[in-house]
Amino acid sequence: MEGKQVSKSQFKAKALEFFRQIEASRESVIVTDHGKPALEVRPYRGAERNPLDVLRGSVVRYDNPTDSVAEDDWEALQ
């Protein structure tokens, strides 16, 4: 999720306004330094999520999980 971009000087001048926008919209703000992203200010997300929810969708495909590993494959994994 890419957020709105503002310069450091803009952020400094209107920090409280940006904080309120972030809280209301739940969108992040990227603070730039000379046009390059330097910081991301985003809403707090508590760690009370189920750990399995974090992993959901991270395994795309796993064929034949019970197949043995060939000796050449094992060497490549080391």
All heavy atoms as a GROMACS GRO file, in nm:
protein
  624
    1MET      N    1   0.085  -0.116   0.000
    1MET     CA    2   0.000   0.000   0.000
    1MET      C    3   0.090   0.123   0.000
    1MET      O    4   0.157   0.154   0.096
    1MET     CB    5  -0.090  -0.005   0.124
    1MET     CG    6  -0.140   0.128   0.166
    1MET     SD    7  -0.239   0.146   0.315
    1MET     CE    8  -0.244  -0.002   0.399
    2GLU      N    9   0.094   0.192  -0.112
    2GLU     CA   10   0.174   0.314  -0.124
    2GLU      C   11   0.089   0.431  -0.080
    2GLU      O   12  -0.023   0.448  -0.125
    2GLU     CB   13   0.221   0.331  -0.268
    2GLU     CG   14   0.291   0.461  -0.292
    2GLU     CD   15   0.439   0.442  -0.322
    2GLU    OE1   16   0.485   0.329  -0.325
    2GLU    OE2   17   0.505   0.544  -0.340
    3GLY      N   18   0.142   0.514   0.007
    3GLY     CA   19   0.067   0.627   0.058
    3GLY      C   20   0.101   0.757  -0.012
    3GLY      O   21   0.179   0.761  -0.106
    4LYS      N   22   0.040   0.861   0.036
    4LYS     CA   23   0.064   0.995  -0.014
    4LYS      C   24   0.208   1.035   0.020
    4LYS      O   25   0.260   0.997   0.123
    4LYS     CB   26  -0.035   1.088   0.057
    4LYS     CG   27  -0.021   1.233   0.029
    4LYS     CD   28  -0.127   1.310   0.108
    4LYS     CE   29  -0.112   1.458   0.084
    4LYS     NZ   30  -0.214   1.533   0.156
    5GLN      N   31   0.272   1.113  -0.068
    5GLN     CA   32   0.409   1.157  -0.043
    5GLN      C   33   0.413   1.305  -0.010
    5GLN      O   34   0.346   1.385  -0.076
    5GLN     CB   35   0.498   1.129  -0.165
    5GLN     CG   36   0.521   0.982  -0.188
    5GLN     CD   37   0.633   0.958  -0.289
    5GLN    OE1   38   0.696   1.049  -0.339
    5GLN    NE2   39   0.657   0.831  -0.315
    6VAL      N   40   0.491   1.340   0.093
    6VAL     CA   41   0.511   1.480   0.131
    6VAL      C   42   0.658   1.500   0.165
    6VAL      O   43   0.727   1.406   0.206
    6VAL     CB   44   0.424   1.521   0.252
    6VAL    CG1   45   0.277   1.511   0.221
    6VAL    CG2   46   0.458   1.440   0.374
    7SER      N   47   0.706   1.621   0.148
    7SER     CA   48   0.846   1.650   0.182
    7SER      C   49   0.860   1.664   0.333
    7SER      O   50   0.762   1.685   0.405
    7SER     CB   51   0.890   1.779   0.113
    7SER     OG   52   0.823   1.890   0.169
    8LYS      N   53   0.984   1.656   0.378
    8LYS     CA   54   1.010   1.672   0.522
    8LYS      C   55   0.963   1.808   0.571
    8LYS      O   56   0.906   1.819   0.680
    8LYS     CB   57   1.159   1.656   0.552
    8LYS     CG   58   1.206   1.514   0.561
    8LYS     CD   59   1.352   1.511   0.603
    8LYS     CE   60   1.402   1.370   0.620
    8LYS     NZ   61   1.543   1.367   0.661
    9SER      N   62   0.986   1.911   0.493
    9SER     CA   63   0.946   2.046   0.536
    9SER      C   64   0.795   2.058   0.545
    9SER      O   65   0.742   2.120   0.638
    9SER     CB   66   1.004   2.152   0.444
    9SER     OG   67   0.962   2.132   0.311
   10GLN      N   68   0.721   1.998   0.450
   10GLN     CA   69   0.575   1.999   0.457
   10GLN      C   70   0.527   1.921   0.579
   10GLN      O   71   0.435   1.964   0.649
   10GLN     CB   72   0.514   1.935   0.333
   10GLN     CG   73   0.524   2.015   0.207
   10GLN     CD   74   0.472   1.937   0.088
   10GLN    OE1   75   0.505   1.820   0.070
   10GLN    NE2   76   0.390   2.001   0.006
   11PHE      N   77   0.589   1.807   0.603
   11PHE     CA   78   0.549   1.725   0.717
   11PHE      C   79   0.574   1.797   0.848
   11PHE      O   80   0.491   1.796   0.938
   11PHE     CB   81   0.622   1.590   0.715
   11PHE     CG   82   0.571   1.495   0.819
   11PHE    CD1   83   0.457   1.421   0.798
   11PHE    CD2   84   0.637   1.481   0.941
   11PHE    CE1   85   0.408   1.335   0.894
   11PHE    CE2   86   0.590   1.394   1.038
   11PHE     CZ   87   0.475   1.322   1.013
   12LYS      N   88   0.690   1.862   0.857
   12LYS     CA   89   0.724   1.935   0.980
   12LYS      C   90   0.622   2.045   1.009
   12LYS      O   91   0.579   2.062   1.122
   12LYS     CB   92   0.863   1.994   0.968
   12LYS     CG   93   0.907   2.070   1.091
   12LYS     CD   94   1.046   2.128   1.073
   12LYS     CE   95   1.085   2.213   1.193
   12LYS     NZ   96   1.215   2.277   1.175
   13ALA      N   97   0.583   2.116   0.905
   13ALA     CA   98   0.490   2.228   0.923
   13ALA      C   99   0.349   2.182   0.960
   13ALA      O  100   0.277   2.254   1.029
   13ALA     CB  101   0.487   2.312   0.796
   14LYS      N  102   0.309   2.065   0.913
   14LYS     CA  103   0.171   2.021   0.933
   14LYS      C  104   0.163   1.880   0.991
   14LYS      O  105   0.072   1.803   0.960
   14LYS     CB  106   0.098   2.022   0.799
   14LYS     CG  107   0.090   2.160   0.736
   14LYS     CD  108   0.015   2.153   0.606
   14LYS     CE  109   0.002   2.292   0.546
   14LYS     NZ  110  -0.074   2.290   0.421
   15ALA      N  111   0.254   1.846   1.079
   15ALA     CA  112   0.260   1.709   1.133
   15ALA      C  113   0.129   1.665   1.196
   15ALA      O  114   0.081   1.555   1.169
   15ALA     CB  115   0.375   1.696   1.232
   16LEU      N  116   0.070   1.748   1.281
   16LEU     CA  117  -0.055   1.708   1.349
   16LEU      C  118  -0.167   1.684   1.248
   16LEU      O  119  -0.247   1.591   1.264
   16LEU     CB  120  -0.097   1.812   1.452
   16LEU     CG  121  -0.010   1.818   1.578
   16LEU    CD1  122  -0.056   1.930   1.669
   16LEU    CD2  123  -0.016   1.685   1.652
   17GLU      N  124  -0.172   1.767   1.146
   17GLU     CA  125  -0.273   1.749   1.042
   17GLU      C  126  -0.253   1.615   0.970
   17GLU      O  127  -0.349   1.543   0.945
   17GLU     CB  128  -0.265   1.863   0.941
   17GLU     CG  129  -0.369   1.858   0.832
   17GLU     CD  130  -0.356   1.975   0.736
   17GLU    OE1  131  -0.319   2.085   0.778
   17GLU    OE2  132  -0.384   1.951   0.616
   18PHE      N  133  -0.128   1.582   0.938
   18PHE     CA  134  -0.099   1.454   0.875
   18PHE      C  135  -0.133   1.337   0.967
   18PHE      O  136  -0.187   1.235   0.922
   18PHE     CB  137   0.046   1.445   0.828
   18PHE     CG  138   0.074   1.527   0.706
   18PHE    CD1  139   0.159   1.635   0.711
   18PHE    CD2  140   0.013   1.496   0.585
   18PHE    CE1  141   0.185   1.711   0.598
   18PHE    CE2  142   0.038   1.572   0.470
   18PHE     CZ  143   0.125   1.680   0.477
   19PHE      N  144  -0.103   1.350   1.096
   19PHE     CA  145  -0.138   1.244   1.192
   19PHE      C  146  -0.288   1.218   1.192
   19PHE      O  147  -0.333   1.104   1.191
   19PHE     CB  148  -0.090   1.278   1.333
   19PHE     CG  149   0.059   1.278   1.351
   19PHE    CD1  150   0.116   1.359   1.447
   19PHE    CD2  151   0.142   1.198   1.274
   19PHE    CE1  152   0.255   1.360   1.466
   19PHE    CE2  153   0.279   1.197   1.291
   19PHE     CZ  154   0.336   1.279   1.388
   20ARG      N  155  -0.366   1.325   1.192
   20ARG     CA  156  -0.512   1.310   1.192
   20ARG      C  157  -0.560   1.243   1.063
   20ARG      O  158  -0.650   1.158   1.065
   20ARG     CB  159  -0.578   1.445   1.211
   20ARG     CG  160  -0.562   1.499   1.352
   20ARG     CD  161  -0.635   1.631   1.374
   20ARG     NE  162  -0.607   1.682   1.506
   20ARG     CZ  163  -0.536   1.792   1.532
   20ARG    NH1  164  -0.487   1.864   1.433
   20ARG    NH2  165  -0.515   1.830   1.656
   21GLN      N  166  -0.501   1.282   0.949
   21GLN     CA  167  -0.539   1.221   0.821
   21GLN      C  168  -0.507   1.072   0.821
   21GLN      O  169  -0.586   0.991   0.773
   21GLN     CB  170  -0.465   1.289   0.706
   21GLN     CG  171  -0.514   1.427   0.672
   21GLN     CD  172  -0.430   1.492   0.563
   21GLN    OE1  173  -0.340   1.432   0.507
   21GLN    NE2  174  -0.459   1.618   0.534
   22ILE      N  175  -0.390   1.037   0.874
   22ILE     CA  176  -0.349   0.897   0.878
   22ILE      C  177  -0.444   0.816   0.966
   22ILE      O  178  -0.486   0.706   0.930
   22ILE     CB  179  -0.204   0.884   0.928
   22ILE    CG1  180  -0.109   0.946   0.824
   22ILE    CG2  181  -0.167   0.740   0.957
   22ILE    CD1  182   0.032   0.970   0.876
   23GLU      N  183  -0.479   0.871   1.081
   23GLU     CA  184  -0.572   0.801   1.171
   23GLU      C  185  -0.709   0.783   1.107
   23GLU      O  186  -0.770   0.678   1.118
   23GLU     CB  187  -0.587   0.879   1.302
   23GLU     CG  188  -0.466   0.870   1.390
   23GLU     CD  189  -0.478   0.957   1.514
   23GLU    OE1  190  -0.549   1.059   1.512
   23GLU    OE2  191  -0.414   0.922   1.615
   24ALA      N  192  -0.756   0.887   1.037
   24ALA     CA  193  -0.890   0.881   0.978
   24ALA      C  194  -0.896   0.791   0.856
   24ALA      O  195  -0.990   0.713   0.839
   24ALA     CB  196  -0.937   1.022   0.941
   25SER      N  197  -0.796   0.799   0.770
   25SER     CA  198  -0.800   0.725   0.643
   25SER      C  199  -0.736   0.588   0.652
   25SER      O  200  -0.760   0.504   0.565
   25SER     CB  201  -0.728   0.805   0.534
   25SER     OG  202  -0.588   0.809   0.560
   26ARG      N  203  -0.655   0.563   0.756
   26ARG     CA  204  -0.580   0.438   0.773
   26ARG      C  205  -0.480   0.417   0.658
   26ARG      O  206  -0.438   0.306   0.630
   26ARG     CB  207  -0.674   0.317   0.784
   26ARG     CG  208  -0.783   0.328   0.890
   26ARG     CD  209  -0.733   0.342   1.031
   26ARG     NE  210  -0.661   0.224   1.075
   26ARG     CZ  211  -0.581   0.221   1.180
   26ARG    NH1  212  -0.564   0.330   1.252
   26ARG    NH2  213  -0.517   0.113   1.215
   27GLU      N  214  -0.443   0.525   0.588
   27GLU     CA  215  -0.346   0.522   0.479
   27GLU      C  216  -0.214   0.577   0.529
   27GLU      O  217  -0.211   0.669   0.610
   27GLU     CB  218  -0.394   0.607   0.362
   27GLU     CG  219  -0.521   0.557   0.296
   27GLU     CD  220  -0.496   0.442   0.201
   27GLU    OE1  221  -0.388   0.441   0.138
   27GLU    OE2  222  -0.584   0.355   0.190
   28SER      N  223  -0.104   0.525   0.477
   28SER     CA  224   0.027   0.573   0.519
   28SER      C  225   0.066   0.700   0.444
   28SER      O  226   0.007   0.734   0.341
   28SER     CB  227   0.133   0.466   0.493
   28SER     OG  228   0.144   0.439   0.356
   29VAL      N  229   0.165   0.770   0.499
   29VAL     CA  230   0.223   0.888   0.435
   29VAL      C  231   0.372   0.863   0.424
   29VAL      O  232   0.438   0.826   0.521
   29VAL     CB  233   0.195   1.016   0.517
   29VAL    CG1  234   0.276   1.134   0.465
   29VAL    CG2  235   0.048   1.050   0.517
   30ILE      N  236   0.426   0.883   0.303
   30ILE     CA  237   0.569   0.868   0.278
   30ILE      C  238   0.631   1.006   0.288
   30ILE      O  239   0.590   1.099   0.218
   30ILE     CB  240   0.596   0.809   0.138
   30ILE    CG1  241   0.518   0.680   0.115
   30ILE    CG2  242   0.746   0.792   0.115
   30ILE    CD1  243   0.552   0.567   0.206
   31VAL      N  244   0.730   1.021   0.376
   31VAL     CA  245   0.800   1.149   0.393
   31VAL      C  246   0.928   1.141   0.310
   31VAL      O  247   1.007   1.048   0.325
   31VAL     CB  248   0.832   1.176   0.541
   31VAL    CG1  249   0.901   1.310   0.558
   31VAL    CG2  250   0.705   1.170   0.626
   32THR      N  251   0.946   1.240   0.222
   32THR     CA  252   1.059   1.238   0.130
   32THR      C  253   1.167   1.336   0.173
   32THR      O  254   1.139   1.436   0.239
   32THR     CB  255   1.015   1.270  -0.013
   32THR    OG1  256   0.959   1.402  -0.016
   32THR    CG2  257   0.914   1.170  -0.065
   33ASP      N  258   1.289   1.306   0.135
   33ASP     CA  259   1.404   1.395   0.157
   33ASP      C  260   1.469   1.417   0.021
   33ASP      O  261   1.522   1.322  -0.039
   33ASP     CB  262   1.502   1.330   0.254
   33ASP     CG  263   1.615   1.421   0.295
   33ASP    OD1  264   1.602   1.544   0.276
   33ASP    OD2  265   1.717   1.370   0.345
   34HIS      N  266   1.459   1.538  -0.030
   34HIS     CA  267   1.509   1.571  -0.164
   34HIS      C  268   1.447   1.480  -0.270
   34HIS      O  269   1.516   1.432  -0.359
   34HIS     CB  270   1.661   1.565  -0.168
   34HIS     CG  271   1.728   1.660  -0.074
   34HIS    ND1  272   1.727   1.796  -0.094
   34HIS    CD2  273   1.795   1.638   0.041
   34HIS    CE1  274   1.792   1.855   0.006
   34HIS    NE2  275   1.834   1.761   0.090
   35GLY      N  276   1.317   1.453  -0.256
   35GLY     CA  277   1.244   1.374  -0.354
   35GLY      C  278   1.254   1.223  -0.339
   35GLY      O  279   1.188   1.150  -0.412
   36LYS      N  280   1.335   1.176  -0.246
   36LYS     CA  281   1.352   1.032  -0.227
   36LYS      C  282   1.282   0.990  -0.098
   36LYS      O  283   1.295   1.057   0.004
   36LYS     CB  284   1.500   0.996  -0.219
   36LYS     CG  285   1.574   1.021  -0.347
   36LYS     CD  286   1.718   0.982  -0.334
   36LYS     CE  287   1.792   1.012  -0.464
   36LYS     NZ  288   1.934   0.981  -0.453
   37PRO      N  289   1.209   0.879  -0.100
   37PRO     CA  290   1.141   0.832   0.022
   37PRO      C  291   1.241   0.810   0.136
   37PRO      O  292   1.345   0.749   0.117
   37PRO     CB  293   1.079   0.699  -0.020
   37PRO     CG  294   1.066   0.708  -0.168
   37PRO     CD  295   1.183   0.792  -0.214
   38ALA      N  296   1.209   0.867   0.253
   38ALA     CA  297   1.297   0.856   0.370
   38ALA      C  298   1.226   0.786   0.486
   38ALA      O  299   1.288   0.708   0.558
   38ALA     CB  300   1.345   0.992   0.413
   39LEU      N  301   1.098   0.814   0.504
   39LEU     CA  302   1.022   0.760   0.616
   39LEU      C  303   0.882   0.723   0.570
   39LEU      O  304   0.831   0.781   0.476
   39LEU     CB  305   1.008   0.864   0.729
   39LEU     CG  306   1.135   0.922   0.788
   39LEU    CD1  307   1.102   1.044   0.871
   39LEU    CD2  308   1.203   0.818   0.872
   40GLU      N  309   0.822   0.630   0.642
   40GLU     CA  310   0.681   0.599   0.621
   40GLU      C  311   0.611   0.612   0.756
   40GLU      O  312   0.652   0.550   0.854
   40GLU     CB  313   0.663   0.456   0.568
   40GLU     CG  314   0.518   0.420   0.548
   40GLU     CD  315   0.499   0.278   0.496
   40GLU    OE1  316   0.596   0.202   0.492
   40GLU    OE2  317   0.384   0.244   0.462
   41VAL      N  318   0.508   0.694   0.758
   41VAL     CA  319   0.426   0.710   0.879
   41VAL      C  320   0.295   0.639   0.849
   41VAL      O  321   0.227   0.671   0.752
   41VAL     CB  322   0.401   0.859   0.912
   41VAL    CG1  323   0.320   0.872   1.040
   41VAL    CG2  324   0.534   0.934   0.924
   42ARG      N  325   0.263   0.539   0.932
   42ARG     CA  326   0.144   0.459   0.905
   42ARG      C  327   0.067   0.434   1.033
   42ARG      O  328   0.122   0.446   1.143
   42ARG     CB  329   0.181   0.328   0.839
   42ARG     CG  330   0.272   0.245   0.924
   42ARG     CD  331   0.316   0.122   0.851
   42ARG     NE  332   0.414   0.053   0.935
   42ARG     CZ  333   0.437  -0.074   0.931
   42ARG    NH1  334   0.373  -0.149   0.847
   42ARG    NH2  335   0.526  -0.128   1.010
   43PRO      N  336  -0.059   0.396   1.020
   43PRO     CA  337  -0.138   0.366   1.140
   43PRO      C  338  -0.081   0.247   1.215
   43PRO      O  339  -0.024   0.156   1.154
   43PRO     CB  340  -0.277   0.334   1.086
   43PRO     CG  341  -0.274   0.361   0.941
   43PRO     CD  342  -0.134   0.380   0.898
   44TYR      N  343  -0.096   0.248   1.345
   44TYR     CA  344  -0.050   0.137   1.428
   44TYR      C  345  -0.138   0.017   1.404
   44TYR      O  346  -0.261   0.026   1.398
   44TYR     CB  347  -0.055   0.177   1.576
   44TYR     CG  348  -0.019   0.063   1.666
   44TYR    CD1  349   0.112   0.024   1.680
   44TYR    CD2  350  -0.117  -0.005   1.736
   44TYR    CE1  351   0.146  -0.082   1.762
   44TYR    CE2  352  -0.084  -0.110   1.820
   44TYR     CZ  353   0.047  -0.149   1.832
   44TYR     OH  354   0.080  -0.254   1.914
   45ARG      N  355  -0.074  -0.097   1.389
   45ARG     CA  356  -0.147  -0.224   1.376
   45ARG      C  357  -0.100  -0.314   1.490
   45ARG      O  358   0.017  -0.350   1.496
   45ARG     CB  359  -0.115  -0.291   1.243
   45ARG     CG  360  -0.166  -0.212   1.126
   45ARG     CD  361  -0.131  -0.283   0.995
   45ARG     NE  362  -0.152  -0.191   0.886
   45ARG     CZ  363  -0.056  -0.131   0.817
   45ARG    NH1  364   0.069  -0.156   0.845
   45ARG    NH2  365  -0.084  -0.049   0.720
   46GLY      N  366  -0.190  -0.346   1.578
   46GLY     CA  367  -0.156  -0.429   1.693
   46GLY      C  368  -0.109  -0.567   1.653
   46GLY      O  369  -0.139  -0.617   1.546
   47ALA      N  370  -0.033  -0.629   1.741
   47ALA     CA  371   0.021  -0.762   1.715
   47ALA      C  372  -0.076  -0.871   1.760
   47ALA      O  373  -0.036  -0.984   1.780
   47ALA     CB  374   0.155  -0.777   1.786
   48GLU      N  375  -0.201  -0.839   1.775
   48GLU     CA  376  -0.299  -0.935   1.824
   48GLU      C  377  -0.356  -1.023   1.714
   48GLU      O  378  -0.451  -1.095   1.736
   48GLU     CB  379  -0.413  -0.860   1.895
   48GLU     CG  380  -0.365  -0.786   2.017
   48GLU     CD  381  -0.476  -0.708   2.083
   48GLU    OE1  382  -0.594  -0.737   2.058
   48GLU    OE2  383  -0.443  -0.617   2.160
   49ARG      N  384  -0.295  -1.018   1.595
   49ARG     CA  385  -0.342  -1.102   1.486
   49ARG      C  386  -0.296  -1.245   1.507
   49ARG      O  387  -0.193  -1.271   1.569
   49ARG     CB  388  -0.288  -1.052   1.354
   49ARG     CG  389  -0.342  -0.915   1.316
   49ARG     CD  390  -0.295  -0.874   1.181
   49ARG     NE  391  -0.149  -0.860   1.184
   49ARG     CZ  392  -0.074  -0.838   1.079
   49ARG    NH1  393  -0.128  -0.830   0.960
   49ARG    NH2  394   0.056  -0.826   1.090
   50ASN      N  395  -0.370  -1.336   1.451
   50ASN     CA  396  -0.334  -1.477   1.454
   50ASN      C  397  -0.207  -1.495   1.370
   50ASN      O  398  -0.203  -1.451   1.255
   50ASN     CB  399  -0.450  -1.558   1.396
   50ASN     CG  400  -0.424  -1.707   1.397
   50ASN    OD1  401  -0.311  -1.752   1.412
   50ASN    ND2  402  -0.531  -1.782   1.381
   51PRO      N  403  -0.104  -1.559   1.424
   51PRO     CA  404   0.020  -1.576   1.347
   51PRO      C  405   0.000  -1.648   1.214
   51PRO      O  406   0.071  -1.622   1.118
   51PRO     CB  407   0.109  -1.660   1.440
   51PRO     CG  408   0.052  -1.642   1.575
   51PRO     CD  409  -0.094  -1.613   1.558
   52LEU      N  410  -0.099  -1.735   1.207
   52LEU     CA  411  -0.125  -1.805   1.081
   52LEU      C  412  -0.183  -1.711   0.976
   52LEU      O  413  -0.163  -1.731   0.856
   52LEU     CB  414  -0.217  -1.924   1.103
   52LEU     CG  415  -0.158  -2.037   1.189
   52LEU    CD1  416  -0.260  -2.149   1.208
   52LEU    CD2  417  -0.031  -2.090   1.128
   53ASP      N  418  -0.253  -1.605   1.020
   53ASP     CA  419  -0.305  -1.507   0.925
   53ASP      C  420  -0.191  -1.435   0.854
   53ASP      O  421  -0.202  -1.399   0.738
   53ASP     CB  422  -0.395  -1.405   0.995
   53ASP     CG  423  -0.527  -1.465   1.039
   53ASP    OD1  424  -0.565  -1.572   0.983
   53ASP    OD2  425  -0.593  -1.407   1.126
   54VAL      N  426  -0.081  -1.413   0.924
   54VAL     CA  427   0.035  -1.347   0.865
   54VAL      C  428   0.093  -1.433   0.753
   54VAL      O  429   0.137  -1.384   0.649
   54VAL     CB  430   0.142  -1.319   0.972
   54VAL    CG1  431   0.268  -1.262   0.911
   54VAL    CG2  432   0.087  -1.224   1.078
   55LEU      N  433   0.091  -1.565   0.772
   55LEU     CA  434   0.148  -1.657   0.674
   55LEU      C  435   0.051  -1.693   0.560
   55LEU      O  436   0.095  -1.740   0.456
   55LEU     CB  437   0.192  -1.786   0.744
   55LEU     CG  438   0.302  -1.771   0.846
   55LEU    CD1  439   0.326  -1.902   0.918
   55LEU    CD2  440   0.430  -1.722   0.781
   56ARG      N  441  -0.077  -1.666   0.580
   56ARG     CA  442  -0.177  -1.706   0.481
   56ARG      C  443  -0.142  -1.646   0.344
   56ARG      O  444  -0.113  -1.529   0.330
   56ARG     CB  445  -0.316  -1.660   0.523
   56ARG     CG  446  -0.427  -1.716   0.438
   56ARG     CD  447  -0.565  -1.675   0.490
   56ARG     NE  448  -0.580  -1.684   0.634
   56ARG     CZ  449  -0.610  -1.796   0.702
   56ARG    NH1  450  -0.627  -1.909   0.639
   56ARG    NH2  451  -0.624  -1.794   0.833
   57GLY      N  452  -0.141  -1.733   0.243
   57GLY     CA  453  -0.111  -1.690   0.107
   57GLY      C  454   0.037  -1.684   0.074
   57GLY      O  455   0.074  -1.654  -0.038
   58SER      N  456   0.124  -1.712   0.170
   58SER     CA  457   0.268  -1.703   0.143
   58SER      C  458   0.321  -1.829   0.075
   58SER      O  459   0.422  -1.823   0.006
   58SER     CB  460   0.346  -1.676   0.272
   58SER     OG  461   0.333  -1.784   0.361
   59VAL      N  462   0.254  -1.943   0.092
   59VAL     CA  463   0.294  -2.065   0.023
   59VAL      C  464   0.207  -2.075  -0.101
   59VAL      O  465   0.086  -2.090  -0.092
   59VAL     CB  466   0.275  -2.190   0.112
   59VAL    CG1  467   0.308  -2.316   0.035
   59VAL    CG2  468   0.361  -2.179   0.236
   60VAL      N  469   0.270  -2.063  -0.215
   60VAL     CA  470   0.195  -2.061  -0.339
   60VAL      C  471   0.159  -2.202  -0.383
   60VAL      O  472   0.047  -2.231  -0.419
   60VAL     CB  473   0.277  -1.991  -0.450
   60VAL    CG1  474   0.202  -1.990  -0.581
   60VAL    CG2  475   0.309  -1.849  -0.407
   61ARG      N  476   0.258  -2.292  -0.377
   61ARG     CA  477   0.233  -2.427  -0.425
   61ARG      C  478   0.336  -2.521  -0.366
   61ARG      O  479   0.455  -2.488  -0.360
   61ARG     CB  480   0.243  -2.427  -0.577
   61ARG     CG  481   0.213  -2.556  -0.641
   61ARG     CD  482   0.215  -2.537  -0.790
   61ARG     NE  483   0.204  -2.665  -0.856
   61ARG     CZ  484   0.187  -2.679  -0.984
   61ARG    NH1  485   0.177  -2.573  -1.060
   61ARG    NH2  486   0.179  -2.798  -1.037
   62TYR      N  487   0.292  -2.638  -0.325
   62TYR     CA  488   0.383  -2.738  -0.272
   62TYR      C  489   0.335  -2.874  -0.319
   62TYR      O  490   0.243  -2.932  -0.263
   62TYR     CB  491   0.388  -2.731  -0.119
   62TYR     CG  492   0.498  -2.815  -0.058
   62TYR    CD1  493   0.630  -2.796  -0.094
   62TYR    CD2  494   0.469  -2.913   0.034
   62TYR    CE1  495   0.731  -2.872  -0.039
   62TYR    CE2  496   0.569  -2.990   0.092
   62TYR     CZ  497   0.700  -2.969   0.054
   62TYR     OH  498   0.800  -3.044   0.108
   63ASP      N  499   0.396  -2.923  -0.427
   63ASP     CA  500   0.356  -3.051  -0.485
   63ASP      C  501   0.424  -3.167  -0.414
   63ASP      O  502   0.542  -3.160  -0.382
   63ASP     CB  503   0.394  -3.056  -0.634
   63ASP     CG  504   0.315  -2.957  -0.716
   63ASP    OD1  505   0.199  -2.929  -0.681
   63ASP    OD2  506   0.370  -2.906  -0.816
   64ASN      N  507   0.352  -3.271  -0.393
   64ASN     CA  508   0.404  -3.397  -0.338
   64ASN      C  509   0.489  -3.378  -0.212
   64ASN      O  510   0.609  -3.408  -0.213
   64ASN     CB  511   0.485  -3.471  -0.446
   64ASN     CG  512   0.404  -3.492  -0.572
   64ASN    OD1  513   0.285  -3.521  -0.565
   64ASN    ND2  514   0.466  -3.476  -0.686
   65PRO      N  515   0.433  -3.332  -0.106
   65PRO     CA  516   0.511  -3.306   0.014
   65PRO      C  517   0.569  -3.432   0.078
   65PRO      O  518   0.663  -3.423   0.157
   65PRO     CB  519   0.412  -3.239   0.108
   65PRO     CG  520   0.278  -3.282   0.060
   65PRO     CD  521   0.291  -3.301  -0.088
   66THR      N  522   0.518  -3.548   0.041
   66THR     CA  523   0.569  -3.672   0.101
   66THR      C  524   0.676  -3.739   0.017
   66THR      O  525   0.731  -3.841   0.057
   66THR     CB  526   0.453  -3.770   0.126
   66THR    OG1  527   0.388  -3.798   0.002
   66THR    CG2  528   0.354  -3.713   0.226
   67ASP      N  529   0.707  -3.683  -0.101
   67ASP     CA  530   0.814  -3.741  -0.184
   67ASP      C  531   0.948  -3.724  -0.116
   67ASP      O  532   0.975  -3.624  -0.049
   67ASP     CB  533   0.820  -3.673  -0.321
   67ASP     CG  534   0.710  -3.719  -0.415
   67ASP    OD1  535   0.633  -3.809  -0.375
   67ASP    OD2  536   0.703  -3.665  -0.526
   68SER      N  537   1.034  -3.825  -0.135
   68SER     CA  538   1.168  -3.814  -0.077
   68SER      C  539   1.252  -3.714  -0.157
   68SER      O  540   1.224  -3.688  -0.273
   68SER     CB  541   1.236  -3.951  -0.075
   68SER     OG  542   1.246  -3.999  -0.208
   69VAL      N  543   1.354  -3.663  -0.093
   69VAL     CA  544   1.444  -3.567  -0.156
   69VAL      C  545   1.559  -3.645  -0.216
   69VAL      O  546   1.622  -3.727  -0.150
   69VAL     CB  547   1.495  -3.465  -0.053
   69VAL    CG1  548   1.594  -3.370  -0.115
   69VAL    CG2  549   1.379  -3.391   0.009
   70ALA      N  550   1.588  -3.620  -0.344
   70ALA     CA  551   1.699  -3.687  -0.410
   70ALA      C  552   1.831  -3.637  -0.351
   70ALA      O  553   1.840  -3.526  -0.298
   70ALA     CB  554   1.695  -3.660  -0.560
   71GLU      N  555   1.933  -3.719  -0.360
   71GLU     CA  556   2.063  -3.684  -0.302
   71GLU      C  557   2.117  -3.554  -0.362
   71GLU      O  558   2.171  -3.469  -0.292
   71GLU     CB  559   2.164  -3.796  -0.322
   71GLU     CG  560   2.293  -3.774  -0.244
   71GLU     CD  561   2.384  -3.896  -0.244
   71GLU    OE1  562   2.333  -4.009  -0.240
   71GLU    OE2  563   2.504  -3.874  -0.249
   72ASP      N  564   2.101  -3.535  -0.494
   72ASP     CA  565   2.149  -3.412  -0.559
   72ASP      C  566   2.072  -3.290  -0.507
   72ASP      O  567   2.129  -3.182  -0.489
   72ASP     CB  568   2.134  -3.422  -0.711
   72ASP     CG  569   2.227  -3.526  -0.771
   72ASP    OD1  570   2.326  -3.562  -0.704
   72ASP    OD2  571   2.201  -3.570  -0.885
   73ASP      N  572   1.942  -3.305  -0.485
   73ASP     CA  573   1.862  -3.195  -0.432
   73ASP      C  574   1.906  -3.160  -0.291
   73ASP      O  575   1.911  -3.043  -0.254
   73ASP     CB  576   1.713  -3.232  -0.432
   73ASP     CG  577   1.658  -3.251  -0.572
   73ASP    OD1  578   1.714  -3.191  -0.666
   73ASP    OD2  579   1.558  -3.324  -0.586
   74TRP      N  580   1.935  -3.260  -0.212
   74TRP     CA  581   1.978  -3.237  -0.074
   74TRP      C  582   2.107  -3.158  -0.071
   74TRP      O  583   2.124  -3.066   0.006
   74TRP     CB  584   1.994  -3.370  -0.003
   74TRP     CG  585   2.026  -3.354   0.142
   74TRP    CD1  586   2.147  -3.370   0.200
   74TRP    CD2  587   1.937  -3.316   0.247
   74TRP    NE1  588   2.140  -3.345   0.335
   74TRP    CE2  589   2.010  -3.311   0.365
   74TRP    CE3  590   1.801  -3.285   0.251
   74TRP    CZ2  591   1.954  -3.276   0.487
   74TRP    CZ3  592   1.745  -3.251   0.372
   74TRP    CH2  593   1.822  -3.248   0.488
   75GLU      N  594   2.202  -3.192  -0.159
   75GLU     CA  595   2.331  -3.122  -0.166
   75GLU      C  596   2.308  -2.976  -0.202
   75GLU      O  597   2.374  -2.887  -0.151
   75GLU     CB  598   2.422  -3.188  -0.270
   75GLU     CG  599   2.454  -3.333  -0.242
   75GLU     CD  600   2.571  -3.348  -0.148
   75GLU    OE1  601   2.660  -3.263  -0.150
   75GLU    OE2  602   2.573  -3.448  -0.072
   76ALA      N  603   2.212  -2.948  -0.290
   76ALA     CA  604   2.188  -2.810  -0.335
   76ALA      C  605   2.130  -2.727  -0.220
   76ALA      O  606   2.149  -2.604  -0.218
   76ALA     CB  607   2.093  -2.811  -0.454
   77LEU      N  608   2.061  -2.787  -0.127
   77LEU     CA  609   2.000  -2.714  -0.018
   77LEU      C  610   2.098  -2.674   0.091
   77LEU      O  611   2.069  -2.591   0.175
   77LEU     CB  612   1.887  -2.797   0.044
   77LEU     CG  613   1.767  -2.823  -0.046
   77LEU    CD1  614   1.671  -2.920   0.021
   77LEU    CD2  615   1.698  -2.693  -0.080
   78GLN      N  616   2.216  -2.738   0.092
   78GLN     CA  617   2.313  -2.709   0.199
   78GLN      C  618   2.390  -2.584   0.175
   78GLN      O  619   2.413  -2.528   0.082
   78GLN     CB  620   2.408  -2.826   0.217
   78GLN     CG  621   2.337  -2.948   0.270
   78GLN     CD  622   2.432  -3.065   0.292
   78GLN    OE1  623   2.550  -3.057   0.268
   78GLN    NE2  624   2.375  -3.175   0.337
   0.00000   0.00000   0.00000
